[in-house]
Amino acid sequence: MEKSEADARCAEAVRFAVGDGVPQDLPKAEAMFREVAEEGYPQGMFGLADMAMGKGEVESAIPLYEKAAELGSLPASFRLGNIYWSGEREDHARSRACFERCAEGEFEYAYNKMGDIHFYGYGGPRDVSKAIEWYSKAASVGDASAMFKLGCIYDGGTDV
C-alpha cells in the first residue's frame, strides 16, 4: 500500500467512525485503520488508538500512540503528551518530551503546552522568559488561551 492510499483509507475510516458527527460503522472504521496500521503506517495506528480512547481503553491506546509517534506522527506524540500531563499516568518528563517533539515539528497545538511547561517548570526548570516565547508563538497562531495567559503574565508583572 502506498502512503497516498493509506491516507485515503484513513480518511474513509474517519467518515465511517464519525460521519456527520454520529458514528456510522465503528467496526468497519476499526478494520480499515487496522489494515493501514498493519502495513506500518502511523496514521492507521493513530486511528486505532483514538478509537481505543473513545472506548475508554487508554492502556490499549498508549502502545499504538507510542509506535505512531516513533514513526513520526506528531498528533500521536501530542496525544501521549496529554496522557502523561496529569492524572494517574502523570509523568511530566515524558509529557515534556512529547510536547517538545511536537513543537520542534511545528505542531501548533503544542506551543501553548510548551508555555505551560516552562511557566510551571514541568519536567525541568521554571523559565518564565521561555514561557512567554511559547505563549507568544501560540498566540500568533490564534490560540486564545495563550493570549489570555500572556495577558495575565503582563498584567501581574510575573517575572516580566
LINVENVEN-V340050 format. One record per pair of residues at least 24 apart in sequence whose ideal C-beta (glycine too) atoms are under 7 Angstrom apart, sorted by the first residue. I is the first residue (numbers start at 0). J is the second residue. Records with the same first field share a line. If there is no record, write none. Layout:
I->J  J
This chain:
0->38
2->40
5->35  38  40  42  43
6->42
8->34  35
9->35  42  43  46
12->46
16->50
41->67  70  71  72  75
42->72
45->72  74  75
48->75  78
57->82
73->101  104  106
76->100  101
77->101  106  108  109
80->112
91->121  122
92->122
94->121  122
95->121  122  123
107->140
110->136  137  140  142  145
111->137  142  144  145
114->145  148
127->157  158
